[in-house]
Amino acid sequence: MKKVLIFLLVFCLYRLDAQTIDDILRVSYQDYEGTARFAAMGGAFGALGGDISSISINPAGLAVFRKSHVSLTSSLNHIYNNSGYMGVKTGDSRLRAGISSVGAVFNIENQTPVKWNFGITYMKKNNFNRRTGVKNTVNDRSIIDYFSDKANEDVNFFAPEYLDPRNAFYDYIPPDWDVVMAYDTYLIDWDADNNRYYGALNVGDRVHQQINSLESGSSGELTFDLAINYSDKFYAGVMLGMTTLNYRQDIIYREYALEGNTSDFDRLMYNTKLKISGLGVNCKIGIIYKPVQPVRLGLSFHSPDYFRYPYRSNDYEDYPSVMDNLYTASMEVDYKNAGPYMSGPGEDFYLFFERIKTPYKAVGSFALVIGKLGLVSMDCEYADYSRIRLKGSAPTDRFNSDMKKYFKNTVNLRFGTELRVKNIALRAGYRHSQSPDKDYDLSRKTYSLGLGYRLKQFNIDLAYVQTNATDHYTHYAGANTIIENLKNRRLSLTFGWTFDSDFN
């Protein structure tokens, strides 16, 4: 088990604290949904182009369009997870509909070998919707033990005279509020004779645990694109992107005393809420080259997403910002002969991040186009998640140090194929995303199938996509690991229209 720091809980994910490096990983990860054709072929479009969604993989793909084009893609996501906790398994699911992509490409024809295209697109980058619920009876360790252990790690820092004042939530940063609330509700108390804290449970007491987590939101990318086509042999493009981010997490942790306990503790409820929302910017460049007619080679580079905002605290709520990073928590405790006792800051607090920089990426691509019969394609994407960086007030240095220590670079592969029979196209794809964590397998495997039909200027495409993944985390130090098997099933439907533009 990785070491638990006072200000920081590491990637195995102690979810009840204010914020962990897992949350930063979550908002940095990209899982483009795109058009139905893009999705059905595993997103392997870096060397192909000619699709609205391909622009976010390789901006040179914009130059492949010979005519102007607009498309709209809607999707229906079914997110299912099966969670295992100390031998007890529970399942839950969420159903969400939304827009996966929308965009327009405008073709500029002229008499020279050089042709220009420009475009505006939006594509969903990540879907955060997930609901988890686990429960079990624990014999050996309660979250109350975690609170007392954490306080005893540094009894000078968590001295009773510091925890006692009502403004203690302002004196401590959010990751330490759990100790403040535990002391305020008598879950832990100070033993002056032994110079340490002790918990409200007696030796041999047992508790029943129940954990419910709800995550929601998404991230998307709005792009402004320009590309050049030279003699239908060399293509180059540049893209300026704006990332929209909206992530919410609500966790309710409960413990109930079991019959036969000798302490006065009866029950507790610990609720945390986290919100990260804002705007970021990025840039991408890319080329596609056809050495011979059937072969296409692609190469693109993606800058990090840069989220930047002035430092905000509760003393400066009117300070201008393009990003919010808010957190709040509350605790309610009942005893057999007293209570309820309630504690919490009573308001949202701004956290300490001023800048977030996600990983840069490089994508190499290959495609073989067999006339009008069909094609095969492959993308190889490199991303180094250990290079995620935060800037702001303490303890961002410790976040950066742990991300460098526990995260790693990844090589993600995407494969796609398409078979055409007159106006009908049959498609299939596969995508494998390596785990960005050195110790836990957080890899993802995605399988996809699709069907397309084109009639003169219109096209309609349908795709089915299933992503399988596993997640590991604990809710506090010393607790048993929760293992989640995740399945995201998605249906996507795209309508497209190709037309001659007036930019001739």
DASULWO-V126202 format. One line per field, one symbol per residue. phi: phi as a letter, one per 30 degrees, with the letter a starting at -180 (. if undefined). Layout:
phi: ???
This chain:
phi: .ddccdcbcddeicdddeabdddddddddbbedidddeddciidbdcciibedddddbeddddddcbdababbcbbcccbbcccbhiccbbaabbbcacdaaabbccccadddcbcbbabbbbdcaccdabbbbaaccccacddddeddddddbdddcdeddddddcedddcdeecdddeddddcidbbccddchacbdddcdjdbbccbbbbbcbjabbbcbbbbbbcchhbbbbabbcbbccbbbbbbbccbbbdcdjdcdddcabbbbbbbbbblbbbabbbabbbcdbedcbcbbbbcdddccbadebbddbdcddacacbcbbaabbbccdbajdcbbldiadcddcdcbbbdddbbbcbbbbcchcdlabbbbbccbcddcdbcbldecdddeddddddccbdbbccbbbbbccbhccbcbaabbbcdddcdccdcdbbbcbbabbbbbhccbbbbbbbbccabbbabcadjdddcccccbccbcbbbcbbcaddccc
